[in-house]
Structure formats: C-alpha cells, structure tokens
Amino acid sequence: MIGVVDLLGQQPKELARYARYTGTLPREVVLLKGLPCIWSRCAFCDYIDDNTTDESVIRRVADEQLAKVTGEFGRLQVINSGSIQELPLAVREQIRNLMPERGIGEFWTESYWAYRKDFDATRRFFKAPTHLFLGVETFDDRLRNDVLKKSMHWEGPDEVAAATDSICLLIGFRGQTRDIIRRDIDLMLSKFRYGIVNLFTENRLSAGLLDAGIKDWFRDEFAPLEKVPNVNVLWHNTDFGVG
C-alpha cells in the first residue's frame, strides 16, 4: 500500500523509488513501474495506481532507478505495481544482467498466486537465489477472499509452502482476531524461510477496513518479532524507504 493517491483523492505525489534498507537482512530496494496487475481487485491495494501500459515509461523508470544500485549489500529487492512477471521482458533481463555486474547474489521480489505454475521458471530466469514473496495477508480463507478480495485459494498452508519460501502478512484490518493473527504468525515462522509483516494503512481504496484496536494490540504483543532474523516488520508502509 504505497499511497499513490491519498484518501482525499488529491494528485499523486512523487514516489521514492530507491532506498538502502539497513534493517534486518539489509538490501537495496527499488520500486519500479509495471504493466497492469493481472488481478487488480484487492480491496486494499493502491499499487495499481502506479502501473501503466506505456512500456517506454516503464523502461525509463527502470533505467533511472536500477542505475542507482551499487550491490553494497549483495541483496536486491524489486517491487512493482503487481508481480515481477508484469515487468516487460527487457526490464527483467536488465535486472538479471545487473546482479552479477554489481555482485548481487540474492534477489527478492513479489508475485501473485495465479502465477504459481511459473514460479520455478521465474527463479531460473534470474540465475540467482530468488525469493518470490506471495501476499498471503492471512491464512484465514474468509478474510483473505471475502474481506480483502484476494481471490487466492488453496488446500492449506503446506500448498503455499510448496510453491514459495517467502510470504507477506497484513495486520490490522477489519475482521481479524488475536487468535487469527497468532496462527498466521506461527505459520509464517514454522513453514516459510522469510516473512514480511505489514501493518495496515488506509488509502483511497480501503477506507473502513482499518481496525486500529487490533493494530495497536499487535504492536504491543509482537514487538519482539522485529528481532527475528528472517522477518521484516513494517510498522509503517514506507519502512523499506520507497513509496
């Protein structure tokens, strides 16, 4: 939730697109423009405001931002307005070629469940250890699909773990309970190598979804989570430095 347009519908702000994240698992983070998201109907996601069908714009942004990557941490994270598969092939090739040039040995990016049959091919494409983060948000099926409108269905967490080693969870939205959140955190820690936990931030699409009480409870109950070595907790939606 990058806040491209605010709750009052004001004009888009200029987004920060490159950052050096020095927290847990330090890395360079780049926010690129992408083609339209294959789903584009999640109840809370305003990433879609940043996509475009103009590939010349996508290429220009990629050229500008990837030129800033130094390889300082040996780890690169690329975010775009959807899935990594929705960057044009030329931009994906640009990322792939950049990594060995800058001594980057680990790649983090995002993808949607509909692409799961392509996950292995995507990992092979980048020729580096590649972690495809899936926005699970919650393992509660009703909340994920009826409230958040994710349209992501599976038999259980093991099916997700078989597809990817990395997930994102969302905390602080309407309908969540303490027990649901505890279960989600337990599943993340027990079944996945990496996790990113995002605290919910309202935007123009998600007015009315915030549960401030559950969000405050999480801050108190799970403060130690930010010390877990394979987890990033984003207390604010721009904690990676982009957006």
FIBAGU-34044 format. One record per residue: z, y, x of N, C-alpha, C in turn. Coordinates in steps of 0.001 Angstrom, whole numbers, padded with zeros to 6 digits, always signed. Atoms other than C-alpha are relative to their C-alpha. Example, Ala and Ser with C-alpha at 12.3 -4.5 7.8 and 13.67 -1.06 7.14 Angstrom:
# FIBAGU-34044
+000000-001190+000890+007800-004500+012300+000000+001200+000900/-000060-001190-000820+007140-001060+013670+000730+001090-000770/
# end
This chain:
# FIBAGU-34044
+000000-001196+000857+000000+000000+000000+000000+001228+000880/+000108-001014-001026-001279+002773+002166+000026+001417-000540/-000174-001338+000542-001033+005681-000236-001198+000894+000190/+001189-000807-000203-004632+006854-000037-000050+001157-000988/-000100-001047+001009-004199+008791-003276+001412-000035-000548/-001397+000025+000411-000753+009865-004371+000128-000138-001508/-000258+000255+001414+000898+009419-007770-000537+001100-000905/+000484-001106+000808-000315+012816-008946-001519+000088+000008/+001452+000017-000003-003934+011950-008262-000600+001075+000885/+000508-001029-000880-004312+014535-005515-001050-000569+000939/+001054+000428-000896-007098+014401-002966+000550-000887+001110/-000453+000902-001055-006920+011675-000322+000425+000766+001247/-000430-000575-001262-005032+012521+002823-000756-000668+001132/+000584+000610-001184-006328+011861+006307+000934-001101+000473/-000832+001139-000350-005082+008429+007277+000129-000155+001504/-000185+000412-001393-003578+007467+010606-000607-001388+000144/+000748+001254-000100-005802+004634+011824+000254-000761+001304/-000323+000717-001234-004494+003727+015279+001470+000241+000318/-001409-000145-000374-000929+003059+016387+000380-001047+001034/-000658+000935-000920+001137+001398+019085+001310-000402-000651/-001228+000469+000648+003754-000684+017304+000879-000646+001066/-000868+000451-001084+006703-001239+019639+001217-000769-000494/-001090+000804+000534+008999-003218+017349-000171-001465+000362/+000133+001434-000222+009192-006990+017058-001469-000382+000135/+001378+000399-000295+006039-008561+018509-000886+001239+000139/+000754-001250-000162+004624-005259+019832-001501-000245+000088/+001449+000138+000036+000931-004717+019326-000649+001329-000323/+000795-001120+000466-001790-002197+018818-000486-000328-001416/+000372+000186+001402-002631-001712+015141-001116+000978-000328/+001149-000826+000361-005953-000436+013864-000294-000197-001490/+000375+000019+001412-006745+000449+010247-001466+000392-000109/+001428-000242+000133-010489+000142+009630-000398+000102-001463/+000603+000055+001324-012644+000765+006609-000756-001306-000145/+000740+001217+000258-014165-002293+004981-000851+000123-001239/+000746+000110+001247-016541-003305+002262+000974-000300-001148/-000926+000215+001126-015067-003676-001259+000665-001372+000026/-000789+001227+000070-012341-006286-001646-000584-000930-001058/+000569+000981+000910-013531-009489-003313+000758-000052-001331/-000798+000058+001228-010692-009250-005873+000200+001397-000581/-000131-001420+000381-009727-005553-006118+000766+000256-001287/-000709-000206+001263-007437-006070-009124+001501-000221+000104/-001451+000113-000140-003950-006447-007673+000662+001229-000611/-000630-001070+000779-001519-004346-009714+000608+001100+000858/-000758-000928-000848-000015-002551-006729-000802+000527+001177/+000699-000231-001267-002738-002270-004067-000971+001163-000103/+000957-001095-000054-004396+001054-003366-000821-000016+001287/+000927+000167-001120-006086-000223-000235-001447+000226-000449/+001384-000066+000454-009235-000348-002372-000545+001419-000007/+000474-001378-000075-009381+003462-002300-000625+000314+001354/+000492-000269-001355-010252+003201+001386-001270-000782+000325/+001204+000756-000339-013206+000832+001129-001256+000794-000368/+001260-000688+000231-016863+001815+000968-001142-001005+000087/+001208+000816-000153-020312+000316+000559-000931+000580+001066/+000816-000662-001032-021666+002660+003251+000349-000590+001363/-000323+000670-001249-021820+000488+006353-000051+000950+001193/+000021-000954-001110-022626+003484+008546+001365+000656+000173/-001354-000565-000060-019219+004945+007669+000957-001030+000591/-000847+001065-000540-017539+001598+008364-000188-000121+001508/+000287+000114-001431-019254+001398+011756+000559+001201+000767/-000501-001190-000686-018328+004983+012644+001513-000071+000182/-001454+000114-000098-014646+004427+011856+000380-001068+001024/-000295+001073-000952-014668+001160+013806-000228+000475+001428/+000279-000497-001348-016283+002823+016830+001104+000939+000478/-001010-000991-000371-013753+005656+016792+001349-000647+000286/-001351+000544-000117-010642+003525+016365+000090-001114+001046/-000057+001083-000988-011487+000473+018464-000121+000540+001418/+000074-000624-001323-012285+002805+021365+001385+000371+000533/-001356-000373-000410-008560+003668+021417+000817-001201+000491/-000755+001206-000354-007482+000051+022005-000016-000202+001500/-000122+000150-001456-006193-000454+025541+000318-001423+000434/-000449+001334-000372-004877-004025+025437+001387-000015+000608/-001319-000167-000630-001453-002776+026535+000945-001156-000288/-000959+001034+000388+000468-005471+024648-000608-001400-000034/+000659+001293+000078-002112-008258+024736-000094-000550-001405/-000024+000420+001406-001944-008365+020960-000610+001122-000842/+000674-000985+000840-004151-006621+018375+000112-000407-001464/-000010+000218+001445-003727-006270+014616-001029+000916-000633/+001006-000771+000721-006669-005157+012476+000269-000132-001493/-000184-000090+001447-006061-004056+008880-001233+000683-000565/+001073-000727+000689-008830-003092+006477+000257-000074-001498/-000240-000131+001439-009185-002420+002786-000383-001282-000736/+000280+001300+000594-009257-006106+001874+000234-001081+001024/-000110+001124-000923-009893-009189+004002-000858+000238+001233/+000783-000119-001231-011185-009498+007560-001454-000402-000246/+001366+000429+000310-014228-011255+006090-000819+001114-000645/+000689-001112+000645-015087-007953+004351-000319+001139+000956/+000589-000879-000999-015790-006167+007590-001410-000508+000298/+001352+000448-000338-019513-006233+008383+000012-000850+001272/+000067+000897-001149-020516-008899+010892-000009+000767+001312/+000080-000763-001248-021335-006273+013506+001369+000510+000433/-001344-000482-000338-017781-004903+013326+000880-001169+000442/-000763+001174-000447-016261-008381+013546-000409-000428+001403/+000464+000308-001363-018404-009043+016595+000542+001011+000995/-000547-001052-000859-017244-005735+018041+001461-000294+000349/-001401+000367-000242-013608-006811+017648+000081-001208+000924/-000010+001228-000817-014308-010255+019097-000329+000302+001453/+000409-000310-001364-016044-008804+022151+000995+000899+000717/-000974-000922-000586-013402-006156+022679+001206-000722+000588/-001262+000629-000395-010491-008552+023008-000010-000529+001429/-000027+000432-001406-011456-010299+026280-000203+001158+000969/+000207-001169-000859-012610-006962+027689+001308+000725+000285/-001263-000734-000133-009133-005486+027134+001183-000937+000274/-001073+000936-000315-007140-008612+027978+000889-000337-001181/-000764+000295+001217-006047-009243+024384-000109-001497-000293/-000018+001442+000176-005001-012832+023808+000496-000471-001343/-000516+000399+001320-003691-012763+020249-000464+001014-001036/+000594-000844+001033-005277-011415+017075+000695-000235-001327/-000629+000040+001320-003522-010601+013789-000896+000744-000979/+000784-000672+001018-005416-009781+010619+000357-000580-001367/-000370+000369+001362-005416-010353+006846-001182-000632-000735/+001041+000593+000827-007324-012436+004331+000585-000371-001359/-000380+000329+001374-007255-013300+000639-000191-001500-000230/-000021+001434+000272-006667-016781-000789-001393-000552-000346/+001335+000474+000375-010240-017008-002121-000838-000390+001212/+000733+000311-001228-011455-017211+001485+000589-001197+000750/-000757+000994-000758-009169-020101+002427-000885-001095+000605/+000876+001019-000567-012036-022550+002958-000713+000496+001257/+000620-000595-001184-013348-020154+005610+001010+000338+001092/-001015-000415-000966-010041-019667+007430-000248-000599+001386/+000200+000625-001308-010771-022175+010193-001211+000590+000713/+001190-000589-000607-014248-020767+010783+000279+001419+000483/-000368-001361-000414-012791-017258+010938+000799-000035+001293/-000780+000120-001235-010280-018338+013567-000910-000334+001182/+000915+000366-001091-013024-019960+015650-000883+001177+000395/+000901-001126-000256-015208-016861+015335+000586+000959+001033/-000587-001021-000871-012736-014607+017139+000361-000528+001391/-000151+000594-001334-012323-017011+020083+001312+000392+000671/-001349-000310-000490-008638-016122+020443+000968-000505-001061/-000987+000383+001016-005445-017312+018737+000056+001063-001098/+000175-000934+001107-005912-015727+015318+000937-000373-001143/-000951+000217+001086-003211-015366+012666-000501+000753-001224/+000504-000577+001237-004586-014788+009174+001155+000171-000976/-001112-000272+000897-001875-013122+007116-000489-000002-001445/+000305+000104+001417-002001-014030+003448+001059+000751-000796/-000935-000764+000823-000453-011619+000965+000530-000826-001151/-000631+000837+001031+001592-014213-000902+000806+000873-000956/-000899-000922+000709+004029-011448-002030+001226-000714-000543/-001109+000824+000474+006185-014077-003772-000539-001388-000325/+000381+001352+000394+006127-017824-004346+000317-000282-001467/-000184+000140+001437+007161-017275-007953-001360+000204-000666/+001369-000054+000511+003886-018071-009702-000186+001054-001088/+000138-000961+001104+004553-015944-012783-000028+001426+000528/-000026-001358-000536+005463-012843-010830-001267+000312+000797/+001170-000245-000850+002610-013241-008371-001261+000243-000829/+001260-000068+000739-000079-013707-011008+000061+000834-001275/-000089-000750+001251+001187-012147-014252+000442+001444+000214/-000491-001364-000262+003008-009126-012811-000849+000700+001048/+000753-000628-001092+001198-008453-009535-001509-000186-000122/+001427+000222+000265-002172-009761-010813-000756-000452+001243/+000611+000450-001253-002930-011556-007542-001087-001043-000206/+000951+001093+000253-004924-014434-009092-000052-000956+001197/-000122+000950-001101-003679-016807-006392+000823-001184-000476/-000627+001188+000587-002858-020340-007499-000020-001141+001014/-000090+001163-000870-001665-023372-005541+001031-000962-000558/-000952+001011+000447+000328-026548-005990+001418+000300+000465/-001314-000318-000539+003189-025299-003834-000116+000618+001375/+000011-000670-001313+004195-023620-000558-000662-000816+001098/+000596+000815-001051+003013-026582+001521-001515+000167+000040/+001448-000225+000020-000558-025947+000394-000351+001301+000717/+000209-001266-000702-000277-022378+001641+000203-000196+001497/-000301+000216-001416+001282-023502+004923-001087-000802+000693/+001101+000765-000586-001604-025919+005451-001201+000889+000297/+001142-000891-000166-004039-023006+005233+000237+001082+001040/-000284-001101-000912-002276-020357+007319+001428-000076+000506/-001347+000003-000568+000733-019862+009576+000714+001326-000199/-000508-001371+000067+001335-016246+008544-000125+000536-001418/+000040-000539+001362+002247-014583+005245+000681+001362-000070/-000691-001250+000337+003323-011269+003755+000758-000206-001307/-000795-000023+001231+006079-010889+001155+000195+001444-000434/-000226-001321+000566+006665-007919-001154+001346-000008-000712/-001369-000044+000520+010206-006893-002103+000233+001307-000756/-000433-001193+000702+011449-004509-004779-000829+000349-001222/+000792-000294+001184+009186-004866-007798+000615-000662-001234/-000558+000408+001285+009960-005452-011460-000106-001509-000220/-000022+001420+000297+010959-008996-012395+000612-000849+001093/-000634+000761-001072+012268-010087-009020+001496-000117-000246/-001444+000193+000026+015759-011542-008912+000468-000295+001411/-000545+000306-001316+018071-012095-005986-000325-001425+000413/+000278+001396-000331+017553-015839-006180-001472-000203+000360/+001429+000107-000327+013766-015478-006198-000255+000510+001407/+000206-000577-001324+013907-013263-003127+000589-000899+001073/-000606+000899-000989+016287-015584-001294-000904-001212+000246/+000890+001160-000153+013939-018511-001975-001252+000393+000784/+001202-000428-000713+010905-016532-000784+000270+000167+001495/-000333-000188-001414+012635-015566+002456+000235-001349+000677/-000239+001336-000561+013797-019150+003018-001319-000731+000265/+001290+000661-000177+010257-020461+002517-000782+000632+001155/+000689-000669-001104+008814-017857+004859+000529-000464+001344/-000613+000350-001275+011274-018735+007613-000152-001476+000341/+000021+001442-000256+011053-022501+007199-001405-000580+000124/+001328+000610+000062+007329-023038+006653-001094+000773+000725/+001041-000826-000589+005487-020232+008454+000435+000521+001364/-000293-000454-001357+005236-019099+012043+000333+001484+000040/-000191-001445+000012+005032-015381+011269+000124+000501-001435/-000129-000624+001307+006040-013183+008362+000080+001505+000112/-000150-001451+000150+005690-009551+007358+000594+000242-001379/-000686-000291+001258+008097-008321+004675-000165+001483-000286/+000266-001378+000395+007021-005145+002896+000919+000406-001139/-000749-000540+001128+009392-003088+000776-000935+000817-000877/+000933-000565+000958+007611-001961-002351+000060+001522-000030/+000135-001447+000134+006353+001638-002516-000958+000283-001145/+000873-000329+001126+004927+003073-005713-001196+000833+000458/+001170-000839-000203+001446+004576-005749-000665+000223-001353/+000638-000360+001272-001050+005707-008386-000272-001216-000890/+000301+001197+000769-001738+002108-009440+001239-000716-000511/-001161+000866+000233+001799+000793-009552+001179+000699-000656/-001103-000702+000658+003864+003332-011488+000669-000922-001017/-000755+000839+000909+006602+001475-013353+000322-001382+000540/-000263+001323-000575+006628-001587-011092+001240-000026+000891/-001124-000044-000938+009423-000415-008806+001304-000427-000658/-001386+000312+000359+012874-001985-009104+000862+000500+001153/-000748-000617-001087+014975+000360-006980+001287-000752+000294/-001245+000718-000202+018129-001687-007517-000183-001229+000873/+000219+001218-000795+016708-004926-006123-000436+000374+001405/+000423-000479-001317+015138-002979-003275+001215+000423+000825/-001212-000418-000711+018497-001418-002349+000860-001206+000372/-000760+001218-000298+020226-004797-002589-000600-000719+001209/+000656+000678-001118+017653-006289-000219+000319+000704+001315/-000298-000746-001232+018248-003531+002328+001382-000384+000540/-001354+000365-000429+021942-004450+002423+000096-001476+000372/-000145+001451-000169+021643-008222+002113-000792-000530+001196/+000908+000568-000993+018781-008751+004545-000245+000919+001190/+000147-000856-001179+019289-006046+007151-000173-000804+001290/+000168+000773-001242+019656-008757+009855-001387-000611+000171/+001317+000629-000084+016145-010012+009054-000881+000679+001044/+000846-000695-000958+014629-007352+011276+000252-000445+001442/-000276+000531-001331+016200-009104+014276-000594-001396+000210/+000641+001316-000127+014376-012381+013564-001283+000170+000806/+001074-000289-000961+011824-012710+016383-001414-000192-000507/+001362+000219+000491+008846-013827+014295-000280+000715-001320/+000117-000703+001282+009289-011414+011370-000029+001503+000240/-000024-001465+000062+008392-007765+010852+000454+000415-001390/-000451-000567+001268+010290-005920+008126-000454+001454-000041/+000483-001372+000160+008527-002778+006954+000847+000677-001074/-000876-000689+000942+011289-000714+005389-000751+001132-000693/+000902-001011+000566+008628+001962+004797-001433-000506+000187/+001330+000608-000026+004979+001198+004103-000877+000468+001154/+000758-000432-001180+003799+003088+007182+000711-000325+001306/-000771+000313-001209+006180+001483+009669-000856-000549+001141/+000903+000422-001078+003251-000008+011601-000667+001193+000668/+000569-001207-000596+002165+003581+012246-001369+000389-000531/+001290-000344+000593-001042+003511+010215+000176+000188-001510/-000046-000212+001433-001811+004557+006668+000276+001445-000370/
# end
